[in-house]
Amino acid sequence: MQETVVRAWRHPEALADRPARPWLFAVARNLAVDAYRARQSRPPEVGQAALELVPAADDADRALESWAVADALATLRPDHRRVIIETYYRGCSVAEAAATLGIPSGTVKSRTFYALKALKLALEERGLAP
């Protein structure tokens, strides 16, 4: 209604030599049709809360985390890094890791313990560990 009156005020020449009522009704009807078509031409907008319910289709967060973990692994001492790679990434048992690395199994256990502590600290510095 307000936009109809604004259009009449901006175009007084349209009302000069004819009755105002049919012209105003035509303008109001055209505005209503235009508004309806505009709403139908695009999907309804949703808030941020609805978007947070949709799972992400890509693995960007996972890739960033894996890069950060690889960076944290690179900061470890070489002997600690080798033990973590053997036991966690390659899935070797303590005995298998000891045979592969050529060190006693007790050394594998202690290096794994201290390597995990150092890795946790490195991940905390990057904001990835609780």
C-alpha positions, 0 to 999 in steps of 0.5 A: 500500500505504501509503495502504491502511494509513493508511486502516485506521488512520484507520477502525478501526471498519470493521475491528471486526466483520468480517475485515480482509483483504477490506476492505483489498483493496477499499480498495487496489483503489479507491485504484489505480482512483482513481489511474489515473483521475486520471492519465487525466483530465489530460494528462501534465505536461512539463518546461520543456525540452519547452516550449522546443521548441514554437514560439510561436504569437503574434508578441508578441516581434516586436511588442515588438521593432518598438516598440523599433525605432520608439522607437530611430528616434524618438531619431535626428535628423530628417534621419537618420530621414528617410534611414533611412525612405526607404532601408530602409523604403520601399526607395528607392535612393540616387538616389531618396532624394536626389530625394525628400529634395531633397539630393545623393546623397553626402549621402544616403550619409553620412547613412545611414552615420551614421544607422545608427551612431546607430541601432545605439547606440540599439538597444544601449542597449535591449538589442536589438543585439549 
